[in-house]
Amino acid sequence: MFDKTDLMEEYNLIQQKIHEIRSEMVMLDFDLALLYEVDTKSLNQAVKRNADRFPIDFMFILTEKEWRDLNSQNSILSQSKRKNTLLPFAFTEHGVAMISGVLKSEKAVKMNISIIRLFIEMKRTLIKNATIKGQLQELRERIGEHDVQLNKIYDTIEHLLDLTINRVKWEHRKTIGFNEKDK
């Protein structure tokens, strides 16, 4: 049986290690190595030995600019000693799934299940948010249409009131000449 608190802590830890790079949600090699309890060099060697399992949509190498930007945004202290010439691998959801097949440790399989579940949950959340965003946009458009319609109604009412006021003024004007009311 699992403890829900432990599971949430694990998800929070994993979620902190997911980055958006090139419009993809990815995890970096050193973060995966930490989660799988292997060293980064071993993980990267396993990936290189099985390069045919990691096409470009599963994994890519960060550019120097991406690595610099990521470091400045997140201040990744654990990688401060990493050689500048060794840029990290970024693994998409599919790449993360493939890693468990090349590492084959029990820890890698269990952690992989957690990571994949989190990726799925994040996608669900994004889909829900996109739906809500669409509904909000639709409401804004309707409100905009209603504002235009209400303004037309207000303008018409004001025009009718002006006509009524002018008619009343005309009827109650002081007339010139003989007036039966003056008798």
C-alpha positions in Angstrom: 0.0 0.0 0.0 1.3 3.5 -0.8 1.2 6.6 1.4 -0.6 9.4 -0.5 1.6 12.1 1.2 4.7 10.3 0.0 3.3 10.1 -3.5 2.5 13.8 -3.5 6.0 14.7 -2.3 7.4 12.5 -5.1 5.2 14.2 -7.7 6.2 17.6 -6.4 9.9 16.6 -6.7 9.4 15.4 -10.2 7.4 18.4 -11.3 10.2 20.7 -10.2 12.5 18.9 -12.6 10.2 19.3 -15.6 11.2 22.3 -17.9 9.7 23.8 -21.0 12.3 23.9 -23.7 11.5 24.3 -27.5 7.8 24.2 -26.6 8.3 20.7 -25.1 8.0 19.6 -21.6 11.3 17.8 -20.9 13.5 16.4 -18.1 17.2 16.8 -18.2 19.7 13.9 -18.0 21.1 14.8 -14.6 17.7 15.2 -13.0 16.6 11.8 -14.4 19.9 10.3 -13.1 19.2 11.7 -9.7 15.6 10.3 -9.7 16.7 6.9 -11.0 19.6 6.8 -8.5 22.3 6.4 -11.1 25.1 8.7 -12.1 24.6 11.0 -15.1 27.5 9.5 -17.0 25.9 5.9 -16.7 22.6 7.2 -17.9 24.0 9.0 -20.9 26.2 5.9 -21.8 23.1 3.7 -21.7 21.3 6.2 -24.0 24.2 6.4 -26.4 24.4 2.6 -26.6 20.7 2.6 -27.5 20.7 5.7 -29.7 18.3 4.1 -32.2 15.6 4.1 -29.4 15.9 7.9 -29.0 14.8 9.8 -32.1 14.7 13.6 -32.1 11.2 13.7 -30.7 12.3 11.6 -27.7 15.5 13.4 -26.9 17.7 16.3 -27.9 20.8 18.1 -26.8 20.4 21.6 -25.4 22.2 24.4 -27.2 24.6 26.5 -25.3 22.1 29.4 -25.2 19.3 27.1 -23.9 21.6 25.7 -21.2 22.8 29.3 -20.2 19.1 30.5 -20.1 18.0 27.5 -18.1 20.9 28.0 -15.6 20.1 31.7 -15.2 16.4 31.0 -14.7 16.7 28.1 -12.3 20.2 28.4 -10.9 20.9 24.7 -11.2 23.6 24.4 -8.5 24.1 20.6 -8.9 25.5 21.2 -12.4 27.7 24.2 -11.6 30.8 21.9 -12.0 29.6 20.4 -15.4 32.0 21.1 -18.2 30.7 23.8 -20.6 31.4 21.5 -23.5 29.1 18.8 -22.1 25.6 20.0 -22.8 22.7 18.1 -21.1 20.3 15.8 -22.9 16.7 16.8 -22.7 14.2 14.0 -22.7 10.5 14.4 -23.7 7.8 12.2 -22.2 8.5 9.5 -24.8 12.2 9.6 -24.1 11.6 9.3 -20.4 9.4 6.2 -21.1 12.2 4.7 -23.2 14.9 5.2 -20.5 13.3 2.7 -18.2 13.8 0.1 -21.0 17.5 0.8 -21.3 18.3 1.2 -17.5 16.2 -1.9 -16.4 16.7 -1.3 -12.7 13.7 -1.7 -10.4 14.1 1.9 -9.2 14.1 3.1 -12.8 10.9 1.3 -13.6 9.1 2.5 -10.5 10.3 6.1 -10.9 9.4 6.0 -14.6 5.8 5.0 -13.7 5.6 8.1 -11.4 7.1 10.4 -14.1 4.8 9.2 -16.8 1.7 9.5 -14.5 2.8 13.1 -13.8 3.2 13.9 -17.5 -0.3 12.5 -18.2 -1.7 14.6 -15.3 0.0 17.7 -16.6 -1.5 17.1 -20.1 -5.0 16.7 -18.5 -4.5 19.9 -16.6 -3.4 21.7 -19.8 -6.4 20.4 -21.7 -8.8 21.5 -19.0 -7.1 25.0 -18.9 -7.4 25.2 -22.7 -11.1 24.4 -22.5 -11.6 26.9 -19.7 -9.7 29.5 -21.7 -11.9 28.9 -24.7 -15.0 29.3 -22.6 -13.7 32.6 -21.1 -13.0 33.9 -24.6 -16.5 33.0 -25.7 -18.0 34.8 -22.7 -15.9 37.9 -23.4 -17.2 37.9 -27.0 -20.8 37.5 -25.8 -20.4 40.2 -23.2 -18.9 42.4 -25.9 -21.9 41.8 -28.2 -24.2 42.4 -25.2 -22.5 45.7 -24.5 -23.1 46.9 -28.1 -26.7 45.8 -27.9 -27.2 47.5 -24.5 -25.6 50.7 -25.8 -28.1 50.7 -28.7 -31.0 50.2 -26.3 -29.7 53.0 -24.0 -29.4 55.3 -27.0 -32.9 54.5 -28.2 -34.3 55.1 -24.7 -32.5 58.4 -24.4 -33.8 59.4 -27.8 -37.4 58.5 -26.8 -37.0 60.4 -23.5 -35.7 63.4 -25.5 -38.7 63.2 -27.8 -41.1 63.0 -24.7 -39.4 65.9 -23.0 -39.6 68.0 -26.1 -43.3 67.1 -26.6 -44.1 68.0 -23.0 -42.2 71.3 -23.3 -44.2 72.0 -26.5 -47.5 71.3 -24.9 -46.6 73.5 -21.8 -45.1 76.3 -23.7 -46.4 79.8 -23.2 -48.6 80.7 -26.2 -49.0 84.1 -27.8 -52.4 85.6 -28.2 -55.8 84.7 -26.8 -55.7 81.7 -24.5 -58.8 80.2 -22.9 -56.8 79.3 -19.8 -56.1 83.0 -19.2 -59.8 83.8 -18.6 
